[in-house]
């Protein structure tokens, strides 16, 4: 079946940056074993989908994608197919029958994916099974799984990289499936993380983004505070000392993780980029309580003010869920008013959707709001957020912004793209050989659709 050359592997990723990093690690393990990664499933012998369960839409996309893989490969050589990640963890063996896949691997078993694939391939080649869909389901918890895979397969002149520093979440927000798919909080040792960052810097990486389900609560149960500084601030300080690293970001945080020491870090650690993500979720205290979010709207606004005071010009973005079960029109308007006062640089606005196995999904049916109400509030709040954000983008026209050039634009390969320190995308014309992977200023001439555009004639000469 797969004799001769080593099998070709295709991995499709849905969801967050953590999933992207996990897929990257699994790809590297396949390459080290001699497999070939392919960018399309059409010529792949192994097709794996790394899944997300945060919203039902993400699960349906993954299931639909796998269905198309099977449909398009009818009558051709058998595939090894499988799901990894959060949906795999939450639905387990159910997916074997539902999606007719060979492999289901949970969030703590990424480091076993290659050996599982090899076992399935050997079984199929030897015809050792009665059922052609010989399958493996591996979703059991595993101690220290977060420390198992750390090698990066970097692209040529790759200037930014994700660094996973922890797994899991203990917060148990009523709308969220993550604590049930990723497990409890587990942090890697600071020394291991710093060594990984040093290796990345040695390969030319200039920016790292620290990843965790609640990244700013890193190590709170495992490592001690030192001189009043949390393990997370200790980690940032250590990374700040790594030569070659110019920017440090982190996602996704929780408002309660922004303690005094982290806010103060923005006053004395210049490599911390001017962007914080502060998931609000709701501007109504009553809704926040039903969500099990341990802060009030007033405390959230005070936090934003303290962050902006610590680093003037910092960009603040957020997540908001509208039409949470039981949300009244008055409570929605509280969220809307808070957004108008805080004036976020941008926001991800989501309509509430049931996630099987979460407390919110079990709330009495009378509290579940109609889809029409969800859509109306979603569109209304997006309009508020977009109008405020556009004002911020307009102010940047005619100014110079520092960007880290990441490569060619996804929508126009003849142009280059980079990000500002406030995490805004900038597209401009330039020389790929000279600009990719470098930090320099671009003069902003216009903006559209949350993208800034620079005049190629005004790219700072020092970068040329």
C-alpha positions in Angstrom: 0.0 0.0 0.0 2.6 2.5 1.0 5.8 0.6 0.1 8.7 2.4 -1.5 9.1 6.0 -0.6 8.2 7.3 2.8 4.5 8.3 3.2 3.5 11.9 2.5 1.6 13.7 5.4 -0.9 16.5 5.3 -2.0 18.4 8.4 -4.9 20.8 8.4 -5.2 23.1 11.5 -8.3 24.8 12.9 -8.4 27.0 15.9 -6.0 29.0 18.1 -2.2 29.7 18.0 -1.8 26.8 20.4 -3.2 24.4 17.8 -0.9 26.0 15.2 2.1 25.3 17.4 1.0 21.8 18.2 0.7 21.0 14.4 4.1 22.5 13.8 5.6 20.2 16.4 3.9 17.1 15.0 5.1 18.0 11.5 8.6 18.3 12.8 8.4 14.8 14.3 7.2 13.4 11.0 10.1 15.1 9.2 12.6 13.7 11.7 11.2 10.2 11.0 11.7 10.6 7.3 8.2 11.5 6.2 7.4 14.2 3.7 5.0 17.0 4.5 2.7 18.1 1.7 0.7 21.3 1.5 -2.4 19.5 0.0 -4.3 16.4 0.9 -4.7 15.3 -2.7 -1.3 13.5 -2.8 -1.1 12.7 0.9 -0.9 9.2 2.3 -1.7 10.4 5.8 -4.3 13.2 6.4 -4.6 14.6 10.0 -6.9 17.4 11.1 -6.0 19.3 14.3 -9.3 20.4 15.7 -10.9 23.1 17.8 -14.0 22.8 20.0 -14.4 26.4 21.2 -17.4 26.9 18.8 -19.6 24.4 17.0 -18.7 26.0 13.7 -15.0 24.9 14.1 -16.1 21.3 14.8 -18.4 21.2 11.8 -15.6 22.6 9.6 -13.3 19.8 10.7 -15.9 17.1 10.2 -16.8 18.6 6.8 -13.2 18.7 5.7 -12.6 15.0 6.7 -15.8 14.1 4.8 -14.5 15.8 1.7 -11.1 14.0 2.0 -12.9 10.6 2.0 -15.2 11.6 -0.8 -12.4 13.0 -3.0 -10.2 9.9 -2.5 -12.8 7.3 -3.3 -11.3 4.4 -5.3 -7.7 5.5 -4.7 -5.0 4.1 -2.3 -6.3 3.9 1.3 -5.5 6.8 3.5 -4.5 6.9 7.1 -6.9 9.6 8.5 -7.2 11.1 11.9 -8.3 13.9 14.2 -6.0 15.5 16.8 -6.7 18.2 19.4 -9.7 19.5 21.3 -12.6 17.9 19.4 -10.6 14.6 19.4 -10.3 15.0 23.2 -13.9 15.8 23.9 -15.5 13.3 21.5 -13.0 10.5 21.5 -14.1 7.1 20.1 -17.3 8.6 18.8 -15.3 10.1 15.9 -14.1 6.7 14.7 -17.7 5.7 13.7 -19.0 9.2 12.9 -16.1 10.3 10.6 -14.7 6.8 9.7 -11.1 7.8 10.7 -8.3 5.6 11.8 -6.8 7.7 14.6 -8.1 10.0 17.3 -5.4 11.7 19.4 -6.2 14.0 22.4 -4.5 17.2 23.5 -1.9 15.5 25.8 -0.8 12.9 23.2 0.6 14.9 20.3 4.0 13.3 20.9 2.6 9.9 20.2 1.0 10.8 16.8 3.9 9.5 14.6 4.1 6.1 16.4 0.4 5.7 16.2 0.4 6.4 12.4 3.3 4.0 11.9 1.3 1.3 13.8 -1.7 1.8 11.7 0.4 1.7 8.5 2.1 -1.5 9.5 -1.2 -3.1 10.4 -2.8 -2.2 7.1 0.3 -3.2 5.1 0.4 -6.6 6.8 -3.4 -6.9 6.6 -3.5 -7.8 10.3 -6.9 -6.5 11.0 -10.4 -7.8 10.2 -11.7 -4.3 9.9 -10.0 -2.1 7.2 -10.6 0.8 9.5 -8.2 -0.5 12.2 -8.3 2.4 14.6 -6.5 3.9 17.6 -8.0 6.3 20.2 -5.6 7.9 22.6 -7.1 10.6 24.8 -5.9 9.6 28.2 -4.2 12.3 30.4 -0.4 12.1 30.6 1.8 13.8 33.1 4.3 16.3 31.8 3.0 16.0 28.2 3.5 19.8 27.8 7.3 19.2 27.9 7.4 16.5 25.3 8.0 18.3 21.9 10.0 21.5 21.6 11.8 21.5 18.2 10.9 24.1 15.7 11.0 23.7 11.9 11.5 27.3 10.8 10.9 28.7 7.4 13.7 30.6 5.6 14.3 33.9 7.4 11.3 33.3 9.8 11.4 36.2 12.2 8.6 35.3 14.7 7.7 32.1 16.4 5.2 30.7 19.0 6.5 29.2 22.2 4.2 27.1 24.2 4.8 27.7 27.9 1.9 25.9 29.5 -1.2 23.8 28.9 -4.6 23.6 30.5 -6.9 25.9 32.4 -8.4 25.8 35.9 -10.9 28.7 35.6 -14.0 26.7 34.5 -15.9 29.6 32.8 -19.4 28.2 32.2 -19.3 28.8 28.4 -15.8 27.2 27.8 -14.9 23.7 26.8 -11.1 24.2 27.1 -10.7 23.0 30.7 -12.3 19.7 29.7 -10.3 19.3 26.5 -6.9 20.6 27.6 -7.0 19.6 31.3 -5.7 21.5 34.3 -2.9 24.1 34.3 0.6 22.6 33.7 3.6 24.8 33.2 7.0 24.1 31.7 10.1 25.1 33.7 11.4 28.6 33.1 14.9 27.3 32.2 13.5 25.0 29.5 11.5 27.8 27.9 14.4 30.2 27.9 16.6 27.6 26.3 14.0 27.1 23.6 13.9 30.9 23.0 17.7 31.0 22.8 17.7 28.4 20.1 15.1 30.3 18.2 17.1 33.6 18.5 20.2 31.7 17.3 18.2 30.8 14.1 17.3 34.5 13.5 13.9 34.7 15.2 13.4 38.3 16.6 9.9 38.0 18.1 8.4 35.3 20.3 4.7 34.9 21.3 4.3 33.0 24.5 1.3 30.6 24.4 -1.0 29.2 27.1 -4.7 28.7 27.7 -4.4 31.4 30.4 -0.9 32.4 29.7 -0.5 35.1 32.4 -1.3 32.6 35.2 1.7 30.5 34.1 3.3 28.5 36.9 1.1 29.9 39.7 0.7 26.5 41.3 4.1 25.1 40.5 6.7 27.8 40.9 7.3 30.3 43.7 7.1 34.1 43.5 10.4 35.8 43.8 10.8 39.3 45.1 7.1 39.8 44.7 7.2 38.8 41.0 5.0 36.0 39.7 6.5 33.1 37.7 5.1 34.7 34.5 6.9 38.0 35.1 10.1 36.1 36.0 9.8 34.2 32.7 9.3 37.4 30.7 12.3 39.0 32.4 14.5 36.0 31.6 13.4 36.0 27.9 14.0 39.8 27.8 17.7 39.1 28.4 18.0 36.8 25.4 20.2 38.4 22.8 18.5 38.7 19.4 14.9 38.7 20.7 13.5 42.2 20.1 9.8 41.7 20.8 7.8 39.6 23.3 4.1 38.9 23.1 1.7 36.6 24.9 -1.7 35.1 24.4 -4.3 34.2 25.6 -4.5 35.9 29.1 -7.2 36.4 31.7 -7.9 39.8 33.3 -7.3 38.3 36.8 -3.7 37.5 35.6 -2.8 41.1 35.2 -1.5 41.6 38.7 0.6 44.6 39.7 3.9 43.0 38.8 2.8 42.3 35.2 1.4 45.8 34.7 4.6 47.2 36.1 6.6 45.1 33.7 5.4 47.2 30.8 7.2 50.2 32.4 10.7 48.7 32.4 10.8 45.9 29.8 10.9 47.6 26.4 10.8 44.3 24.5 7.3 43.7 25.7 5.3 44.7 22.7 2.6 47.5 23.0 -0.3 45.2 22.8 -2.4 43.4 25.4 -5.4 41.2 24.9 -8.0 41.6 27.7 -11.0 39.2 27.2 -14.0 41.1 28.6 -16.7 38.6 27.6 -19.5 40.9 28.9 -19.9 44.4 30.3 -22.8 43.2 32.6 -21.9 42.2 36.1 -24.9 39.8 36.1 -23.8 38.1 33.0 -20.2 37.9 34.2 -21.4 36.2 37.3 -23.3 33.6 35.2 -20.2 33.1 33.2 -18.1 32.6 36.3 -15.8 35.5 35.4 -14.3 36.7 38.7 -14.3 40.4 38.1 -16.8 43.2 37.7 -17.2 45.6 34.7 -15.8 48.4 36.9 -12.7 46.5 37.8 -12.1 45.6 34.2 -12.3 49.3 33.2 -9.9 50.2 36.0 -7.5 47.5 34.7 -7.5 48.9 31.2 -6.7 52.4 32.6 -3.8 51.0 34.7 -2.3 49.2 31.7 -2.6 52.3 29.5 -1.0 54.4 32.2 1.9 51.9 32.4 2.6 52.0 28.6 1.1 55.0 26.8 0.0 54.2 23.3 -0.5 50.5 24.1 -3.2 48.7 22.0 -5.9 46.9 23.9 -8.0 44.3 22.2 -10.7 42.0 23.7 -13.1 39.0 23.3 -16.8 39.5 23.8 -19.7 37.0 23.8 -23.1 38.4 23.0 -26.5 36.7 23.8 -25.2 34.6 26.6 -28.0 32.6 28.1 -30.3 35.0 30.0 -28.7 38.1 28.7 -31.4 40.8 28.6 -31.4 43.8 26.2 -30.4 46.0 29.1 -27.5 43.8 30.0 -26.3 43.8 26.3 -26.5 47.6 26.3 -24.2 47.6 29.3 -21.6 45.8 27.2 -22.1 48.1 24.4 -21.7 51.2 26.6 -18.5 49.8 28.2 -17.0 49.3 24.7 -17.8 52.9 23.8 -16.1 54.1 27.0 -13.0 51.8 26.8 -12.5 52.2 23.0 -10.8 48.9 22.2 -8.4 48.9 19.3 -10.2 45.8 18.1 -12.4 43.0 19.3 -13.4 39.4 18.5 -17.2 39.4 18.9 -18.9 36.0 19.1 -22.5 35.0 19.2 -23.0 32.5 22.1 -23.2 28.9 20.9 -23.7 25.8 23.1 -20.7 23.7 23.7 -21.7 20.2 24.8 -20.4 19.4 28.3 -20.3 23.0 29.5 -22.5 24.4 32.3 -23.9 27.1 30.1 -25.2 24.5 27.6 -27.2 22.9 30.5 -28.8 26.2 31.5 -32.6 26.0 31.3 -33.9 26.3 27.8 -35.9 29.5 28.6 -32.5 31.3 29.0 -31.2 30.3 25.6 -31.7 33.2 23.2 -33.1 33.0 19.6 -30.6 33.1 16.8 -32.1 36.3 15.5 -31.3 38.1 18.8 -27.8 36.7 18.7 -27.2 37.9 15.2 -28.7 41.4 15.8 -26.5 42.0 18.9 -23.5 40.6 17.1 -23.8 42.9 14.2 -24.6 45.9 16.3 -21.6 45.5 18.6 -19.3 44.8 15.6 -20.4 48.1 14.2 -19.5 49.9 17.4 -16.1 48.2 17.6 -15.3 48.8 13.9 -16.2 52.5 14.0 -13.9 53.0 17.0 -11.1 50.9 15.5 -11.2 52.8 12.2 -10.7 56.0 14.0 -7.5 54.6 15.4 -6.3 53.4 12.0 -7.1 56.8 10.5 -4.8 58.5 13.1 -1.9 56.4 11.8 -2.1 57.6 8.2 0.8 59.9 7.6 3.0 58.5 10.4 5.9 56.1 10.5 5.4 52.8 12.2 8.0 50.2 13.2 7.2 46.8 11.6 8.7 43.3 11.7 8.5 42.1 8.1 7.1 38.5 8.2 7.1 37.7 4.4 4.9 38.1 1.4 1.3 39.3 1.8 -1.3 36.5 1.9 -3.5 38.3 -0.6 -0.8 39.7 -2.9 2.5 37.9 -3.2 4.1 40.8 -5.0 3.9 42.8 -1.7 5.4 42.3 1.7 3.6 42.3 5.1 4.6 42.9 8.6 3.2 43.8 12.0 3.6 46.9 14.2 4.4 46.7 17.8 0.7 47.2 18.5 0.0 44.1 16.3 -1.5 45.9 13.3 -0.8 44.5 9.9 1.1 46.6 7.4 1.3 45.8 3.6 3.9 47.5 1.4 6.1 46.9 -1.6 9.8 46.1 -0.9 12.7 43.8 -1.6 12.1 40.3 -0.1 15.8 39.6 0.1 16.5 42.7 2.1 13.3 43.2 4.1 11.9 39.8 5.2 12.9 39.1 8.8 14.0 42.6 9.5 12.6 45.4 11.7 12.3 48.9 10.2 9.9 51.8 9.8 7.2 52.1 7.1 5.4 55.3 6.3 1.6 54.7 6.4 -0.3 56.2 3.5 -3.8 54.6 3.8 -5.7 51.8 5.5 -8.6 49.4 4.6 -10.2 46.4 6.3 -7.9 46.6 9.4 -4.8 46.7 7.2 -2.3 49.6 6.9 -0.6 50.3 3.6 2.8 51.9 3.2 4.3 53.9 0.4 7.2 51.9 -1.0 9.1 55.1 -1.8 9.0 56.1 1.9 10.3 52.8 3.4 13.2 54.0 5.6 16.4 53.9 3.7 18.3 52.1 6.5 16.3 49.0 5.7 17.2 49.0 2.0 
